[in-house]
């Protein structure tokens, strides 16, 4: 019975890799003043947050026993995760900020179509914009923040116009 489960996981993994997926090992670390908080928090990260992230096919993790530092406790986890494409992995890197990542498969070069690379870069820019917006909203005076918001709206409109123009150009080439 265990062999059937292992075979099924291997088949899912191979099908996903064949379609552009990635199998990676993610390394997480966490500190807390309370030793008993660490493992439940790490389990929640793996089972309730990481596993439920769009594009994560599966993930399994091993959590180390917490150890005492000077004034806090620390634990780490190694999580093997299968992603259906590169973008969900990048999203996880931004969202959960693991301490490290190791790409297990594919072991060959990873190729992106031009449209996939463009989408990836636009998504990275969007995450960066959201992160900057979050930071700026916490440190700027309201009037300065409002001014930047207006600039961002103008930038967004420009981006939409450029994408529309690119789409029209592509249609004209057909």
C-alpha positions in Angstrom: 0.0 0.0 0.0 2.8 2.4 0.9 4.5 1.6 -2.5 1.3 2.6 -4.3 1.2 6.0 -2.6 4.9 6.6 -3.3 4.4 5.6 -7.0 1.4 8.0 -7.2 3.5 10.8 -5.8 6.3 10.1 -8.3 3.8 10.1 -11.2 2.2 13.4 -10.1 5.7 14.9 -9.7 6.8 13.7 -13.1 3.6 15.0 -14.8 4.0 18.3 -13.1 7.7 18.6 -14.0 6.9 17.7 -17.6 4.5 20.7 -17.8 7.0 23.2 -16.4 6.8 22.5 -12.7 9.6 22.6 -10.1 10.4 20.4 -7.1 12.3 22.4 -4.5 13.4 22.2 -0.9 12.6 25.3 1.2 14.3 26.1 4.4 12.5 28.1 7.1 13.5 29.3 10.5 11.5 30.9 13.3 12.2 32.3 16.7 10.0 32.9 19.7 10.3 33.7 23.4 8.0 30.7 24.0 9.3 27.3 23.1 5.9 25.7 22.9 4.8 28.2 20.2 7.3 27.3 17.6 6.3 23.9 16.3 2.6 24.7 16.1 3.5 27.9 14.2 5.7 26.0 11.8 3.0 23.3 11.3 0.5 26.1 10.5 3.0 27.7 8.0 3.4 24.4 6.2 -0.1 22.8 6.4 -2.4 25.8 6.4 -0.5 28.5 4.5 2.1 27.1 2.2 0.1 24.0 1.1 -3.0 26.2 0.3 -1.0 28.6 -1.8 -2.2 28.6 -5.4 0.3 26.7 -7.6 1.6 24.4 -4.8 0.8 20.8 -5.8 2.1 19.3 -2.6 4.5 19.9 0.2 5.9 17.9 3.1 8.1 19.1 5.8 10.3 18.1 8.7 10.5 20.4 11.7 13.5 20.4 14.0 13.1 20.4 17.8 13.3 24.0 19.2 16.6 24.9 20.7 17.4 27.6 23.3 19.3 30.6 22.2 20.4 33.4 24.5 16.9 34.8 25.3 14.7 33.1 22.7 14.0 29.7 21.2 14.6 28.8 17.6 13.5 26.1 15.2 13.8 25.4 11.5 12.1 23.3 8.9 12.9 21.7 5.6 10.0 21.6 3.3 10.0 19.7 0.0 7.4 21.3 -2.3 6.2 20.8 -5.8 5.1 23.9 -7.8 3.2 23.8 -11.0 5.3 26.6 -12.5 7.9 29.2 -11.6 5.5 32.0 -10.6 4.0 30.3 -7.6 7.5 29.6 -6.3 8.4 33.2 -6.7 5.2 34.2 -4.9 6.1 31.8 -2.0 9.6 33.4 -1.8 8.1 36.9 -1.5 5.2 35.9 0.8 6.9 33.5 3.3 10.6 34.6 2.9 12.3 31.2 3.5 15.9 31.3 4.7 17.0 29.3 1.7 15.8 27.4 -1.4 17.3 24.5 -3.3 15.9 23.5 -6.7 15.8 19.7 -6.8 14.1 19.2 -10.2 14.4 19.9 -13.0 18.1 19.3 -13.0 18.4 20.8 -16.5 18.0 24.4 -17.6 14.6 25.9 -17.1 13.2 27.7 -20.2 10.5 30.3 -20.2 8.4 31.5 -23.1 8.6 35.2 -23.8 5.0 35.7 -22.6 5.7 33.8 -19.4 8.8 35.9 -18.7 6.9 39.1 -19.3 4.1 38.0 -17.0 6.6 37.0 -14.4 8.3 40.3 -14.5 5.0 42.2 -14.3 4.0 40.1 -11.3 7.3 40.8 -9.6 6.8 44.5 -10.2 3.3 44.3 -8.8 4.6 42.6 -5.6 7.3 45.2 -5.3 4.8 47.9 -5.7 2.5 46.4 -3.0 5.4 46.0 -0.7 6.6 49.6 -1.2 3.0 50.8 -0.8 2.8 48.9 2.5 6.1 50.4 3.8 5.3 53.9 2.6 1.9 53.9 4.2 3.6 53.2 7.5 6.3 55.8 7.4 5.0 58.8 5.4 2.7 61.6 6.5 -0.8 61.3 5.1 -0.4 64.1 2.6 2.9 62.7 1.3 1.4 59.2 1.1 -1.7 60.5 -0.8 0.6 62.3 -3.3 2.5 59.1 -4.0 -0.8 57.2 -4.4 -1.8 59.6 -7.1 1.6 59.1 -8.8 1.0 55.3 -8.6 -2.4 55.6 -10.2 -0.9 57.6 -13.1 1.8 54.9 -13.4 -0.9 52.2 -13.5 -2.8 53.9 -16.2 0.4 54.3 -18.3 1.1 50.6 -17.8 -2.5 49.7 -19.0 -2.1 51.9 -22.1 1.3 50.3 -22.9 -0.2 46.8 -22.6 -3.2 47.8 -24.7 -0.9 49.3 -27.3 1.3 46.1 -27.3 -1.9 44.0 -27.7 -3.0 46.1 -30.7 0.4 45.8 -32.3 0.3 42.1 -31.9 -3.1 41.9 -33.5 -1.9 44.1 -36.4 0.9 41.6 -37.1 -1.5 38.7 -37.4 
